[in-house]
C-alpha cells in the first residue's frame, strides 16, 4: 500500500512559524561505583520534530480532514524535511489526551497549528 503524502500545495509544505528537532540515538547509561558512567548503544530511536504552521481557516479544515480521513491519525506519511530537504517518513505523535494538533488564533482568519512529527528510521 502506498504511503500518503503531506497535503499538496497550496497547503504549506514547510513550517512557516518554525520547528524544533530532537535528534538522538537510544543509549543506555549506567553509573559505576567509581569513575565515569558507562554507555552502550541500544539501537536507533526516531527523531521528533515540533512544527508550527500559519494556516487559514480553510487550511485548518484541510489539515483536520487529512488527519481524520487520509492517515486516520496513525498512518505513516511522506513529509519534506525542512532542514535536509529530503522526503522522510513520519507519523503524528499525539499530545496530551490524544490531541494530534493544537490551533491558536493568530489574526483574523489566521491560526497557528502545532504538531509533533516522529521521523521514522
N, C-alpha and C positions, 0 to 999 in steps of 0.2 A: 504494500500500500504506500502511495506517495505521501511524503511529509508535507503538510501545508506550509505555505509561506506567510510571513508577516503581511498584513493587509497592503494591497498595492497602492501606489501613488494615485491620486493626490494625497492619500493618507501619509503623514510624516514618516519618513524612513529612518531618521536619526533623531535622537533625543535633543530637542531644542533647549530644554531647561537644564541640561547637564546630566551626567551619570556618574556613578561611583562603582568601581570594580574591586572585587575582593578575589585575589589570586592566591592559590596555595596548593599544597600537597598534604596528604594525610600522613602526619608524623606522630610517632609515639615518643614521649619524653619521660624518662624515668630518673627520679632523684637517686643519688648514690649516698652512702654513709659518709664518704669523703671524696673530694674532688668534684669536677664538673658533672652535670647530669649527662646521661647517655641518651642518644636519639637514634631512632631507626625508622626507616621508611615503611609504611604500611600499604602504600599504593596511591593512586591518583584520586583526587576528590574534585567534584565540579566547582568551577569558579562561579561567582554570582555577580550580577550587575543590578544596581538600583538605577532605573531610568526614569526620566521625567519628560513628559511631552506637553507642549502647549497646544490644546485642541479646541476646536469649535464645538458647539452642541452636537452638530451633525457627526463630527468625527468621534465624539464620545459615544454616540449611539452606534457608530460603525465598530468601534473597539469592543463595546459590550456585546454586540451581536456576533462578532468574530470569536470572542472568548466562549460565549454560550453555545453557538451553533456550528462552529468550524473545528475548534480544538477541544470543545467540551470542558475547558478548564484544566485538562490533564494531558492532552497530546503534545508531542514534540512539534516544533515548528522551526523553519529557517528564518534567521534574522541576520542582517548585515551588522557586524560588529563595528561600533563607532571608532575604535582606535585602530584596529588591524585592517579594516575594510574587507575582511574575509567573511563569507557566509558561514555561520555557526548554527548548530542545532541547539535549541533552547527549550525550556518549558517554564511555565509560570510557577512561582513559589507563593503559596497563599500567605497572606499576612494576617496575624490575629485569628479571628474566628472565620476561617475560610474566605477571607477577603482577597480577591485576585487583583484589585487595583483600587486606589483611592482617588477621588476627584476633589479638587479645591477650586473654588471660584477665584478667578484672577481679574477679570474685567468683563464688561458686558459682552456676552456670548463667547467668552474665552475661559477655559478651565485648564488647570494643571493636573494631569493624570500621572500617578506614580505607580510603578510596577517593579517587582523583583523578578529577574530572569536568572535561571540556573543554566549555565553553559555546560552542556554535556560533553564528557571526554570522548 
